[in-house]
């Protein structure tokens, strides 16, 4: 699951882009949405990194 987490901001940004295109909203006006998406994705990534540090998880452990 962790190895696919990088897809989260890509999929969300693509979805936001297609939403803006569908409703003919200029990208400049929708820039704030991209910033929110990236901030949310950074928060999620930070949370999982923190949880991995707290639990001393190593992806190579079996």
Predicted model as a PDB file, atoms N, CA, C, CB and O in Angstrom, pLDDT in the B-factor column:
MODEL        1                                                                  
ATOM      1  N   UNK A   1       0.812  -1.187   0.000  1.00 66.00           N  
ATOM      2  CA  UNK A   1       0.000   0.000   0.000  1.00 66.00           C  
ATOM      3  C   UNK A   1       0.857   1.253   0.000  1.00 66.00           C  
ATOM      4  CB  UNK A   1      -0.924  -0.003   1.185  1.00 66.00           C  
ATOM      5  O   UNK A   1       0.550   2.216  -0.702  1.00 66.00           O  
ATOM      6  N   UNK A   2       1.928   1.247   0.781  1.00 69.00           N  
ATOM      7  CA  UNK A   2       2.765   2.434   0.872  1.00 69.00           C  
ATOM      8  C   UNK A   2       3.401   2.784  -0.472  1.00 69.00           C  
ATOM      9  CB  UNK A   2       3.844   2.231   1.919  1.00 69.00           C  
ATOM     10  O   UNK A   2       3.589   3.957  -0.792  1.00 69.00           O  
ATOM     11  N   UNK A   3       3.725   1.771  -1.241  1.00 77.00           N  
ATOM     12  CA  UNK A   3       4.395   2.034  -2.511  1.00 77.00           C  
ATOM     13  C   UNK A   3       3.457   2.680  -3.519  1.00 77.00           C  
ATOM     14  CB  UNK A   3       4.959   0.745  -3.083  1.00 77.00           C  
ATOM     15  O   UNK A   3       3.924   3.261  -4.499  1.00 77.00           O  
ATOM     16  N   UNK A   4       2.142   2.594  -3.308  1.00 83.00           N  
ATOM     17  CA  UNK A   4       1.181   3.218  -4.205  1.00 83.00           C  
ATOM     18  C   UNK A   4       0.676   4.569  -3.697  1.00 83.00           C  
ATOM     19  CB  UNK A   4       0.018   2.292  -4.415  1.00 83.00           C  
ATOM     20  O   UNK A   4      -0.122   5.229  -4.362  1.00 83.00           O  
ATOM     21  N   UNK A   5       1.143   4.973  -2.521  1.00 85.00           N  
ATOM     22  CA  UNK A   5       0.669   6.211  -1.915  1.00 85.00           C  
ATOM     23  C   UNK A   5       1.055   7.447  -2.728  1.00 85.00           C  
ATOM     24  CB  UNK A   5       1.213   6.335  -0.512  1.00 85.00           C  
ATOM     25  O   UNK A   5       0.393   8.480  -2.627  1.00 85.00           O  
ATOM     26  N   UNK A   6       2.105   7.355  -3.523  1.00 88.00           N  
ATOM     27  CA  UNK A   6       2.509   8.499  -4.341  1.00 88.00           C  
ATOM     28  C   UNK A   6       1.460   8.819  -5.407  1.00 88.00           C  
ATOM     29  CB  UNK A   6       3.865   8.226  -5.003  1.00 88.00           C  
ATOM     30  O   UNK A   6       1.455   9.917  -5.963  1.00 88.00           O  
ATOM     31  N   UNK A   7       0.572   7.863  -5.692  1.00 93.00           N  
ATOM     32  CA  UNK A   7      -0.470   8.088  -6.690  1.00 93.00           C  
ATOM     33  C   UNK A   7      -1.585   9.004  -6.177  1.00 93.00           C  
ATOM     34  CB  UNK A   7      -1.060   6.761  -7.123  1.00 93.00           C  
ATOM     35  O   UNK A   7      -2.314   9.588  -6.978  1.00 93.00           O  
ATOM     36  N   UNK A   8      -1.725   9.138  -4.866  1.00 93.00           N  
ATOM     37  CA  UNK A   8      -2.791   9.947  -4.291  1.00 93.00           C  
ATOM     38  C   UNK A   8      -2.803  11.381  -4.828  1.00 93.00           C  
ATOM     39  CB  UNK A   8      -2.655   9.970  -2.789  1.00 93.00           C  
ATOM     40  O   UNK A   8      -3.834  11.805  -5.349  1.00 93.00           O  
ATOM     41  N   UNK A   9      -1.714  12.148  -4.730  1.00 95.00           N  
ATOM     42  CA  UNK A   9      -1.780  13.522  -5.252  1.00 95.00           C  
ATOM     43  C   UNK A   9      -1.924  13.566  -6.771  1.00 95.00           C  
ATOM     44  CB  UNK A   9      -0.537  14.292  -4.840  1.00 95.00           C  
ATOM     45  O   UNK A   9      -2.537  14.491  -7.305  1.00 95.00           O  
ATOM     46  N   UNK A  10      -1.372  12.588  -7.465  1.00 96.00           N  
ATOM     47  CA  UNK A  10      -1.482  12.581  -8.931  1.00 96.00           C  
ATOM     48  C   UNK A  10      -2.932  12.387  -9.352  1.00 96.00           C  
ATOM     49  CB  UNK A  10      -0.597  11.471  -9.542  1.00 96.00           C  
ATOM     50  O   UNK A  10      -3.435  13.105 -10.216  1.00 96.00           O  
ATOM     51  N   UNK A  11      -3.596  11.422  -8.744  1.00 96.00           N  
ATOM     52  CA  UNK A  11      -4.996  11.142  -9.091  1.00 96.00           C  
ATOM     53  C   UNK A  11      -5.895  12.313  -8.690  1.00 96.00           C  
ATOM     54  CB  UNK A  11      -5.476   9.842  -8.403  1.00 96.00           C  
ATOM     55  O   UNK A  11      -6.777  12.706  -9.453  1.00 96.00           O  
ATOM     56  N   UNK A  12      -5.675  12.867  -7.503  1.00 96.00           N  
ATOM     57  CA  UNK A  12      -6.487  13.996  -7.060  1.00 96.00           C  
ATOM     58  C   UNK A  12      -6.285  15.222  -7.942  1.00 96.00           C  
ATOM     59  CB  UNK A  12      -6.161  14.339  -5.618  1.00 96.00           C  
ATOM     60  O   UNK A  12      -7.250  15.908  -8.279  1.00 96.00           O  
ATOM     61  N   UNK A  13      -5.040  15.503  -8.319  1.00 97.00           N  
ATOM     62  CA  UNK A  13      -4.773  16.648  -9.193  1.00 97.00           C  
ATOM     63  C   UNK A  13      -5.376  16.434 -10.581  1.00 97.00           C  
ATOM     64  CB  UNK A  13      -3.259  16.890  -9.307  1.00 97.00           C  
ATOM     65  O   UNK A  13      -5.910  17.373 -11.171  1.00 97.00           O  
ATOM     66  N   UNK A  14      -5.298  15.224 -11.103  1.00 98.00           N  
ATOM     67  CA  UNK A  14      -5.931  14.944 -12.394  1.00 98.00           C  
ATOM     68  C   UNK A  14      -7.444  15.113 -12.311  1.00 98.00           C  
ATOM     69  CB  UNK A  14      -5.587  13.525 -12.862  1.00 98.00           C  
ATOM     70  O   UNK A  14      -8.060  15.681 -13.213  1.00 98.00           O  
ATOM     71  N   UNK A  15      -8.034  14.625 -11.240  1.00 97.00           N  
ATOM     72  CA  UNK A  15      -9.469  14.797 -11.045  1.00 97.00           C  
ATOM     73  C   UNK A  15      -9.862  16.262 -10.957  1.00 97.00           C  
ATOM     74  CB  UNK A  15      -9.913  14.074  -9.795  1.00 97.00           C  
ATOM     75  O   UNK A  15     -10.861  16.678 -11.543  1.00 97.00           O  
ATOM     76  N   UNK A  16      -9.078  17.044 -10.227  1.00 97.00           N  
ATOM     77  CA  UNK A  16      -9.334  18.480 -10.114  1.00 97.00           C  
ATOM     78  C   UNK A  16      -9.175  19.171 -11.469  1.00 97.00           C  
ATOM     79  CB  UNK A  16      -8.385  19.114  -9.081  1.00 97.00           C  
ATOM     80  O   UNK A  16      -9.972  20.040 -11.823  1.00 97.00           O  
ATOM     81  N   UNK A  17      -8.157  18.787 -12.217  1.00 98.00           N  
ATOM     82  CA  UNK A  17      -7.927  19.364 -13.547  1.00 98.00           C  
ATOM     83  C   UNK A  17      -9.120  19.092 -14.470  1.00 98.00           C  
ATOM     84  CB  UNK A  17      -6.631  18.790 -14.168  1.00 98.00           C  
ATOM     85  O   UNK A  17      -9.606  19.995 -15.151  1.00 98.00           O  
ATOM     86  N   UNK A  18      -9.587  17.833 -14.485  1.00 98.00           N  
ATOM     87  CA  UNK A  18     -10.722  17.498 -15.343  1.00 98.00           C  
ATOM     88  C   UNK A  18     -12.010  18.188 -14.877  1.00 98.00           C  
ATOM     89  CB  UNK A  18     -10.923  15.983 -15.375  1.00 98.00           C  
ATOM     90  O   UNK A  18     -12.860  18.539 -15.696  1.00 98.00           O  
ATOM     91  N   UNK A  19     -12.150  18.379 -13.569  1.00 98.00           N  
ATOM     92  CA  UNK A  19     -13.296  19.133 -13.057  1.00 98.00           C  
ATOM     93  C   UNK A  19     -13.262  20.566 -13.560  1.00 98.00           C  
ATOM     94  CB  UNK A  19     -13.316  19.113 -11.522  1.00 98.00           C  
ATOM     95  O   UNK A  19     -14.275  21.099 -14.014  1.00 98.00           O  
ATOM     96  N   UNK A  20     -12.087  21.189 -13.477  1.00 97.00           N  
ATOM     97  CA  UNK A  20     -11.943  22.570 -13.949  1.00 97.00           C  
ATOM     98  C   UNK A  20     -12.216  22.666 -15.447  1.00 97.00           C  
ATOM     99  CB  UNK A  20     -10.534  23.103 -13.636  1.00 97.00           C  
ATOM    100  O   UNK A  20     -12.886  23.595 -15.898  1.00 97.00           O  
ATOM    101  N   UNK A  21     -11.706  21.720 -16.211  1.00 97.00           N  
ATOM    102  CA  UNK A  21     -11.932  21.723 -17.667  1.00 97.00           C  
ATOM    103  C   UNK A  21     -13.402  21.515 -17.999  1.00 97.00           C  
ATOM    104  CB  UNK A  21     -11.089  20.634 -18.345  1.00 97.00           C  
ATOM    105  O   UNK A  21     -13.918  22.151 -18.918  1.00 97.00           O  
ATOM    106  N   UNK A  22     -14.082  20.644 -17.274  1.00 98.00           N  
ATOM    107  CA  UNK A  22     -15.489  20.351 -17.548  1.00 98.00           C  
ATOM    108  C   UNK A  22     -16.367  21.593 -17.355  1.00 98.00           C  
ATOM    109  CB  UNK A  22     -15.977  19.215 -16.639  1.00 98.00           C  
ATOM    110  O   UNK A  22     -17.284  21.845 -18.138  1.00 98.00           O  
ATOM    111  N   UNK A  23     -16.075  22.357 -16.309  1.00 97.00           N  
ATOM    112  CA  UNK A  23     -16.865  23.546 -16.015  1.00 97.00           C  
ATOM    113  C   UNK A  23     -16.238  24.826 -16.581  1.00 97.00           C  
ATOM    114  CB  UNK A  23     -17.041  23.683 -14.519  1.00 97.00           C  
ATOM    115  O   UNK A  23     -16.660  25.928 -16.229  1.00 97.00           O  
ATOM    116  N   UNK A  24     -15.245  24.689 -17.448  1.00 97.00           N  
ATOM    117  CA  UNK A  24     -14.593  25.807 -18.142  1.00 97.00           C  
ATOM    118  C   UNK A  24     -14.065  26.868 -17.173  1.00 97.00           C  
ATOM    119  CB  UNK A  24     -15.569  26.451 -19.118  1.00 97.00           C  
ATOM    120  O   UNK A  24     -14.213  28.069 -17.398  1.00 97.00           O  
ATOM    121  N   UNK A  25     -13.457  26.399 -16.111  1.00 96.00           N  
ATOM    122  CA  UNK A  25     -12.839  27.297 -15.135  1.00 96.00           C  
ATOM    123  C   UNK A  25     -11.353  27.381 -15.472  1.00 96.00           C  
ATOM    124  CB  UNK A  25     -13.068  26.797 -13.652  1.00 96.00           C  
ATOM    125  O   UNK A  25     -10.709  26.346 -15.646  1.00 96.00           O  
ATOM    126  N   UNK A  26     -10.795  28.585 -15.566  1.00 96.00           N  
ATOM    127  CA  UNK A  26      -9.366  28.702 -15.878  1.00 96.00           C  
ATOM    128  C   UNK A  26      -8.490  28.090 -14.785  1.00 96.00           C  
ATOM    129  CB  UNK A  26      -8.990  30.167 -16.077  1.00 96.00           C  
ATOM    130  O   UNK A  26      -8.843  28.108 -13.606  1.00 96.00           O  
ATOM    131  N   UNK A  27      -7.341  27.548 -15.198  1.00 95.00           N  
ATOM    132  CA  UNK A  27      -6.424  26.923 -14.237  1.00 95.00           C  
ATOM    133  C   UNK A  27      -5.944  27.916 -13.189  1.00 95.00           C  
ATOM    134  CB  UNK A  27      -5.226  26.323 -14.964  1.00 95.00           C  
ATOM    135  O   UNK A  27      -5.732  27.553 -12.032  1.00 95.00           O  
ATOM    136  N   UNK A  28      -5.773  29.163 -13.594  1.00 96.00           N  
ATOM    137  CA  UNK A  28      -5.305  30.183 -12.655  1.00 96.00           C  
ATOM    138  C   UNK A  28      -6.314  30.363 -11.510  1.00 96.00           C  
ATOM    139  CB  UNK A  28      -5.075  31.529 -13.388  1.00 96.00           C  
ATOM    140  O   UNK A  28      -5.927  30.580 -10.361  1.00 96.00           O  
ATOM    141  N   UNK A  29      -7.585  30.272 -11.832  1.00 97.00           N  
ATOM    142  CA  UNK A  29      -8.617  30.416 -10.809  1.00 97.00           C  
ATOM    143  C   UNK A  29      -8.686  29.170  -9.922  1.00 97.00           C  
ATOM    144  CB  UNK A  29      -9.983  30.679 -11.463  1.00 97.00           C  
ATOM    145  O   UNK A  29      -9.075  29.278  -8.759  1.00 97.00           O  
ATOM    146  N   UNK A  30      -8.324  28.002 -10.433  1.00 96.00           N  
ATOM    147  CA  UNK A  30      -8.380  26.763  -9.664  1.00 96.00           C  
ATOM    148  C   UNK A  30      -7.071  26.395  -8.990  1.00 96.00           C  
ATOM    149  CB  UNK A  30      -8.798  25.650 -10.549  1.00 96.00           C  
ATOM    150  O   UNK A  30      -6.929  25.299  -8.448  1.00 96.00           O  
ATOM    151  N   UNK A  31      -6.117  27.314  -9.025  1.00 97.00           N  
ATOM    152  CA  UNK A  31      -4.788  27.039  -8.450  1.00 97.00           C  
ATOM    153  C   UNK A  31      -4.851  26.727  -6.956  1.00 97.00           C  
ATOM    154  CB  UNK A  31      -3.865  28.231  -8.679  1.00 97.00           C  
ATOM    155  O   UNK A  31      -4.069  25.918  -6.456  1.00 97.00           O  
ATOM    156  N   UNK A  32      -5.765  27.354  -6.256  1.00 97.00           N  
ATOM    157  CA  UNK A  32      -5.896  27.130  -4.816  1.00 97.00           C  
ATOM    158  C   UNK A  32      -6.256  25.675  -4.523  1.00 97.00           C  
ATOM    159  CB  UNK A  32      -6.959  28.070  -4.221  1.00 97.00           C  
ATOM    160  O   UNK A  32      -5.809  25.114  -3.523  1.00 97.00           O  
ATOM    161  N   UNK A  33      -7.059  25.064  -5.391  1.00 97.00           N  
ATOM    162  CA  UNK A  33      -7.428  23.669  -5.218  1.00 97.00           C  
ATOM    163  C   UNK A  33      -6.228  22.746  -5.314  1.00 97.00           C  
ATOM    164  CB  UNK A  33      -8.458  23.274  -6.242  1.00 97.00           C  
ATOM    165  O   UNK A  33      -6.117  21.783  -4.555  1.00 97.00           O  
ATOM    166  N   UNK A  34      -5.321  23.040  -6.251  1.00 97.00           N  
ATOM    167  CA  UNK A  34      -4.106  22.238  -6.373  1.00 97.00           C  
ATOM    168  C   UNK A  34      -3.244  22.367  -5.117  1.00 97.00           C  
ATOM    169  CB  UNK A  34      -3.304  22.664  -7.615  1.00 97.00           C  
ATOM    170  O   UNK A  34      -2.644  21.394  -4.661  1.00 97.00           O  
ATOM    171  N   UNK A  35      -3.191  23.568  -4.572  1.00 97.00           N  
ATOM    172  CA  UNK A  35      -2.414  23.785  -3.345  1.00 97.00           C  
ATOM    173  C   UNK A  35      -3.013  22.986  -2.185  1.00 97.00           C  
ATOM    174  CB  UNK A  35      -2.366  25.294  -2.989  1.00 97.00           C  
ATOM    175  O   UNK A  35      -2.284  22.373  -1.405  1.00 97.00           O  
ATOM    176  N   UNK A  36      -4.347  22.997  -2.076  1.00 98.00           N  
ATOM    177  CA  UNK A  36      -5.008  22.211  -1.026  1.00 98.00           C  
ATOM    178  C   UNK A  36      -4.746  20.724  -1.191  1.00 98.00           C  
ATOM    179  CB  UNK A  36      -6.512  22.473  -1.032  1.00 98.00           C  
ATOM    180  O   UNK A  36      -4.501  20.021  -0.212  1.00 98.00           O  
ATOM    181  N   UNK A  37      -4.798  20.245  -2.423  1.00 97.00           N  
ATOM    182  CA  UNK A  37      -4.553  18.826  -2.693  1.00 97.00           C  
ATOM    183  C   UNK A  37      -3.132  18.447  -2.285  1.00 97.00           C  
ATOM    184  CB  UNK A  37      -4.786  18.507  -4.187  1.00 97.00           C  
ATOM    185  O   UNK A  37      -2.921  17.423  -1.636  1.00 97.00           O  
ATOM    186  N   UNK A  38      -2.166  19.268  -2.665  1.00 97.00           N  
ATOM    187  CA  UNK A  38      -0.773  18.968  -2.320  1.00 97.00           C  
ATOM    188  C   UNK A  38      -0.532  19.049  -0.813  1.00 97.00           C  
ATOM    189  CB  UNK A  38       0.169  19.930  -3.047  1.00 97.00           C  
ATOM    190  O   UNK A  38       0.222  18.248  -0.261  1.00 97.00           O  
ATOM    191  N   UNK A  39      -1.167  20.008  -0.153  1.00 97.00           N  
ATOM    192  CA  UNK A  39      -1.021  20.122   1.304  1.00 97.00           C  
ATOM    193  C   UNK A  39      -1.643  18.911   2.001  1.00 97.00           C  
ATOM    194  CB  UNK A  39      -1.676  21.430   1.817  1.00 97.00           C  
ATOM    195  O   UNK A  39      -1.059  18.364   2.936  1.00 97.00           O  
ATOM    196  N   UNK A  40      -2.820  18.495   1.550  1.00 96.00           N  
ATOM    197  CA  UNK A  40      -3.467  17.318   2.129  1.00 96.00           C  
ATOM    198  C   UNK A  40      -2.611  16.070   1.923  1.00 96.00           C  
ATOM    199  CB  UNK A  40      -4.860  17.114   1.512  1.00 96.00           C  
ATOM    200  O   UNK A  40      -2.461  15.259   2.837  1.00 96.00           O  
ATOM    201  N   UNK A  41      -2.055  15.917   0.733  1.00 95.00           N  
ATOM    202  CA  UNK A  41      -1.218  14.755   0.428  1.00 95.00           C  
ATOM    203  C   UNK A  41       0.053  14.763   1.277  1.00 95.00           C  
ATOM    204  CB  UNK A  41      -0.857  14.730  -1.070  1.00 95.00           C  
ATOM    205  O   UNK A  41       0.502  13.713   1.738  1.00 95.00           O  
ATOM    206  N   UNK A  42       0.629  15.939   1.481  1.00 95.00           N  
ATOM    207  CA  UNK A  42       1.818  16.045   2.332  1.00 95.00           C  
ATOM    208  C   UNK A  42       1.471  15.683   3.777  1.00 95.00           C  
ATOM    209  CB  UNK A  42       2.412  17.474   2.264  1.00 95.00           C  
ATOM    210  O   UNK A  42       2.264  15.039   4.465  1.00 95.00           O  
ATOM    211  N   UNK A  43       0.293  16.093   4.234  1.00 96.00           N  
ATOM    212  CA  UNK A  43      -0.150  15.747   5.588  1.00 96.00           C  
ATOM    213  C   UNK A  43      -0.311  14.242   5.738  1.00 96.00           C  
ATOM    214  CB  UNK A  43      -1.471  16.452   5.921  1.00 96.00           C  
ATOM    215  O   UNK A  43       0.134  13.665   6.730  1.00 96.00           O  
ATOM    216  N   UNK A  44      -0.941  13.607   4.765  1.00 93.00           N  
ATOM    217  CA  UNK A  44      -1.137  12.147   4.805  1.00 93.00           C  
ATOM    218  C   UNK A  44       0.219  11.433   4.798  1.00 93.00           C  
ATOM    219  CB  UNK A  44      -2.005  11.673   3.594  1.00 93.00           C  
ATOM    220  O   UNK A  44       0.439  10.503   5.573  1.00 93.00           O  
ATOM    221  N   UNK A  45       1.115  11.869   3.930  1.00 90.00           N  
ATOM    222  CA  UNK A  45       2.447  11.275   3.876  1.00 90.00           C  
ATOM    223  C   UNK A  45       3.176  11.452   5.211  1.00 90.00           C  
ATOM    224  CB  UNK A  45       3.266  11.901   2.733  1.00 90.00           C  
ATOM    225  O   UNK A  45       3.784  10.510   5.720  1.00 90.00           O  
ATOM    226  N   UNK A  46       3.112  12.655   5.770  1.00 92.00           N  
ATOM    227  CA  UNK A  46       3.750  12.904   7.063  1.00 92.00           C  
ATOM    228  C   UNK A  46       3.178  12.043   8.172  1.00 92.00           C  
ATOM    229  CB  UNK A  46       3.612  14.354   7.436  1.00 92.00           C  
ATOM    230  O   UNK A  46       3.909  11.557   9.035  1.00 92.00           O  
ATOM    231  N   UNK A  47       1.859  11.855   8.146  1.00 94.00           N  
ATOM    232  CA  UNK A  47       1.221  11.007   9.149  1.00 94.00           C  
ATOM    233  C   UNK A  47       1.738   9.577   9.062  1.00 94.00           C  
ATOM    234  CB  UNK A  47      -0.301  11.028   8.979  1.00 94.00           C  
ATOM    235  O   UNK A  47       2.073   8.973  10.081  1.00 94.00           O  
ATOM    236  N   UNK A  48       1.804   9.035   7.850  1.00 88.00           N  
ATOM    237  CA  UNK A  48       2.259   7.655   7.701  1.00 88.00           C  
ATOM    238  C   UNK A  48       3.744   7.511   8.046  1.00 88.00           C  
ATOM    239  CB  UNK A  48       2.005   7.169   6.276  1.00 88.00           C  
ATOM    240  O   UNK A  48       4.145   6.498   8.618  1.00 88.00           O  
ATOM    241  N   UNK A  49       4.545   8.489   7.712  1.00 86.00           N  
ATOM    242  CA  UNK A  49       5.968   8.440   8.090  1.00 86.00           C  
ATOM    243  C   UNK A  49       6.099   8.471   9.606  1.00 86.00           C  
ATOM    244  CB  UNK A  49       6.754   9.623   7.456  1.00 86.00           C  
ATOM    245  O   UNK A  49       6.898   7.731  10.181  1.00 86.00           O  
ATOM    246  N   UNK A  50       5.317   9.327  10.250  1.00 92.00           N  
ATOM    247  CA  UNK A  50       5.339   9.390  11.711  1.00 92.00           C  
ATOM    248  C   UNK A  50       4.924   8.058  12.336  1.00 92.00           C  
ATOM    249  CB  UNK A  50       4.419  10.509  12.205  1.00 92.00           C  
ATOM    250  O   UNK A  50       5.559   7.590  13.281  1.00 92.00           O  
ATOM    251  N   UNK A  51       3.864   7.452  11.813  1.00 90.00           N  
ATOM    252  CA  UNK A  51       3.408   6.165  12.331  1.00 90.00           C  
ATOM    253  C   UNK A  51       4.459   5.079  12.112  1.00 90.00           C  
ATOM    254  CB  UNK A  51       2.089   5.762  11.666  1.00 90.00           C  
ATOM    255  O   UNK A  51       4.634   4.203  12.959  1.00 90.00           O  
ATOM    256  N   UNK A  52       5.157   5.135  10.982  1.00 85.00           N  
ATOM    257  CA  UNK A  52       6.222   4.161  10.734  1.00 85.00           C  
ATOM    258  C   UNK A  52       7.369   4.349  11.724  1.00 85.00           C  
ATOM    259  CB  UNK A  52       6.742   4.286   9.288  1.00 85.00           C  
ATOM    260  O   UNK A  52       7.968   3.374  12.175  1.00 85.00           O  
ATOM    261  N   UNK A  53       7.676   5.613  12.064  1.00 89.00           N  
ATOM    262  CA  UNK A  53       8.744   5.876  13.027  1.00 89.00           C  
ATOM    263  C   UNK A  53       8.331   5.437  14.429  1.00 89.00           C  
ATOM    264  CB  UNK A  53       9.113   7.367  13.025  1.00 89.00           C  
ATOM    265  O   UNK A  53       9.136   4.867  15.166  1.00 89.00           O  
ATOM    266  N   UNK A  54       7.096   5.698  14.792  1.00 91.00           N  
ATOM    267  CA  UNK A  54       6.626   5.342  16.144  1.00 91.00           C  
ATOM    268  C   UNK A  54       6.603   3.830  16.313  1.00 91.00           C  
ATOM    269  CB  UNK A  54       5.216   5.930  16.412  1.00 91.00           C  
ATOM    270  O   UNK A  54       6.997   3.321  17.363  1.00 91.00           O  
ATOM    271  N   UNK A  55       6.150   3.110  15.304  1.00 90.00           N  
ATOM    272  CA  UNK A  55       6.031   1.654  15.418  1.00 90.00           C  
ATOM    273  C   UNK A  55       7.310   0.939  14.988  1.00 90.00           C  
ATOM    274  CB  UNK A  55       4.860   1.159  14.581  1.00 90.00           C  
ATOM    275  O   UNK A  55       7.371  -0.290  15.028  1.00 90.00           O  
ATOM    276  N   UNK A  56       8.326   1.690  14.578  1.00 85.00           N  
ATOM    277  CA  UNK A  56       9.603   1.148  14.112  1.00 85.00           C  
ATOM    278  C   UNK A  56       9.397   0.129  12.999  1.00 85.00           C  
ATOM    279  CB  UNK A  56      10.365   0.506  15.273  1.00 85.00           C  
ATOM    280  O   UNK A  56      10.019  -0.933  12.978  1.00 85.00           O  
ATOM    281  N   UNK A  57       8.511   0.479  12.077  1.00 74.00           N  
ATOM    282  CA  UNK A  57       8.209  -0.390  10.931  1.00 74.00           C  
ATOM    283  C   UNK A  57       9.292  -0.285   9.890  1.00 74.00           C  
ATOM    284  CB  UNK A  57       6.855  -0.035  10.315  1.00 74.00           C  
ATOM    285  O   UNK A  57       9.764   0.812   9.588  1.00 74.00           O  
ATOM    286  N   UNK A  58       9.691  -1.408   9.337  1.00 73.00           N  
ATOM    287  CA  UNK A  58      10.643  -1.452   8.243  1.00 73.00           C  
ATOM    288  C   UNK A  58      10.019  -2.257   7.105  1.00 73.00           C  
ATOM    289  CB  UNK A  58      12.005  -2.071   8.699  1.00 73.00           C  
ATOM    290  O   UNK A  58       9.639  -3.408   7.320  1.00 73.00           O  
ATOM    291  N   UNK A  59       9.899  -1.691   5.901  1.00 72.00           N  
ATOM    292  CA  UNK A  59       9.243  -2.410   4.802  1.00 72.00           C  
ATOM    293  C   UNK A  59       9.920  -3.729   4.424  1.00 72.00           C  
ATOM    294  CB  UNK A  59       9.190  -1.528   3.593  1.00 72.00           C  
ATOM    295  O   UNK A  59       9.296  -4.575   3.784  1.00 72.00           O  
ATOM    296  N   UNK A  60      11.187  -3.919   4.810  1.00 72.00           N  
ATOM    297  CA  UNK A  60      11.890  -5.143   4.435  1.00 72.00           C  
ATOM    298  C   UNK A  60      11.649  -6.278   5.433  1.00 72.00           C  
ATOM    299  CB  UNK A  60      13.379  -4.870   4.320  1.00 72.00           C  
ATOM    300  O   UNK A  60      12.030  -7.420   5.176  1.00 72.00           O  
ATOM    301  N   UNK A  61      11.014  -5.965   6.577  1.00 60.00           N  
ATOM    302  CA  UNK A  61      10.718  -7.019   7.556  1.00 60.00           C  
ATOM    303  C   UNK A  61       9.624  -7.921   7.025  1.00 60.00           C  
ATOM    304  CB  UNK A  61      10.301  -6.414   8.914  1.00 60.00           C  
ATOM    305  O   UNK A  61       8.710  -7.469   6.336  1.00 60.00           O  
ATOM    306  N   UNK A  62       9.722  -9.199   7.349  1.00 58.00           N  
ATOM    307  CA  UNK A  62       8.685 -10.153   6.927  1.00 58.00           C  
ATOM    308  C   UNK A  62       7.883 -10.612   8.116  1.00 58.00           C  
ATOM    309  CB  UNK A  62       9.302 -11.363   6.213  1.00 58.00           C  
ATOM    310  O   UNK A  62       6.963 -11.416   7.967  1.00 58.00           O  
TER     311      UNK A  62                                                      
ENDMDL                                                                          
END                                                                             
